[in-house]
Amino acid sequence: MATRSKWQRLATEAVNPRSRGIDTMAPDDIVEMMILDNRAVLAAVQREKPHIARGAELIADVILKGGRIIFAGAGTSGRLGVLEAAELPPTFGIDPATALAIMAGGAAAVHRAKEGVEDDFKAGQRAMRGVRPSRGDVVIGISASGVTPFVRGALVNARAAKARLIAITCAPRSEIADFADVSIELVVGPEVIAGSTRLKAGTATKIALNMLTTAAMVRAGKTYGNLMVDVKSNSDKLRDRARRITTTVTGLDDDAADALLRRARWNVKAAILMQQTGVTRADALSRLRVEPRLRQLLGGR
């Protein structure tokens, strides 16, 4: 007798009845079907709003206390974690060492798929051990199926180190949820190509990650209103953005904002604080080290 597949029961392996004849469809019909199918993504994210909000608050608390965000995943899930870790420093001005990502198969697997590496539980433990998680960090384990051994291994190691844990999966009642302080289960339904979790599952995961990290960074004072005041002004485009942010907040014209930013060495928060309160750059930086939230330093304005 043939052995029943141990993966067949997974929600991410289910067959979508609406796409059974996809190979007979014209391109515009395939696209239309996928547009309709993707409506399930936002509905899945909406259902998890309370858990995403709890996760964001947890991350904000970790960032304000000097801890790190560590993403762990395999395949598409791992690449989404790598992308998030790479984009947080330039967007929100955090130290690159504050946002890390480990991925099954290592750096080489980011650009080229390495099949089978996700099945190594001990590799997940070793990879997590290599970044030395601590009780001051938060680890985000990402696994569409919810059973990826590499991710489970990483979370087991992180839990032993007393790090805070967030699990993101696209399966209900997943295994990795058992390890987590916050579990986000984005149940999007079967993919138009059965088992291809780079589709709806990947899209829902990316949206959830965007919400988690953006809400957390806003709560940690990395914006002033919706302005990117912690932006690293290390290109012409970003210096122009810094100038526009400074003019918007202070009311200075472009030339005056440019001169102010040069005195502040292109630290936007420091420049605004200098202009609005009359302090020196050194005083502004000292205040920001104690309280990174600009609005609080400006008296709630």
C-alpha angles and dihedrals in degrees: 000000000000116000114246113245113259090211097050093088093057116111089223091060096052120123117242109227092203093063101044090112096041092124090062095051130101116243094255090052091050091050092047091050091050092049090054092044092053091062085084090065099069091041090055092048091047091055090055096047095115092051093045090051091050090050092050091052090050092051092047090053091051093049093048089053094051098258131137138247113227120189121201127188149122132236114345091353091053093048090052089054091049090050092050093049091048096050101045098073098054093040099046104019097242122150110267087234088064094066116048135167132200121195135189107259094021128246093329090063091061091073102027127033114248108196120212098022091102090065094067110100093179092051088058090052092049094047092051092045088055093063092046103227118207140187088270094062135079120219120202112202113199121196123149092201094041092224105076106142094211091056093044089052091050092049093047090055092045091050090052088054088052094242117155113256135214120184123202117191140149095221127085118242092007127186095240090056087070090068099045137097087204124025122196112193112188102191103189099161129238120335122244085244104045112247096004098130093175084083122060094349091052093046093050091047092051091050092049092049091049090052095044096051098036094049090045094051092047090051089049091056099255091135135043103218101318094327121115096233095162093055115139104238097211101130136046091255094050093045088053089051090049090052093050092048091051093050091048094053101036103031092232120143120247096266094049092045090050092051091047092050091050090054088049090047089241095302099142097196092049091047093053092046091049092052098042099043105024095237125142123255090255091052091046092052091046091053092047091054089059097038116018094182106097095198091059091050089052092053096258094304 
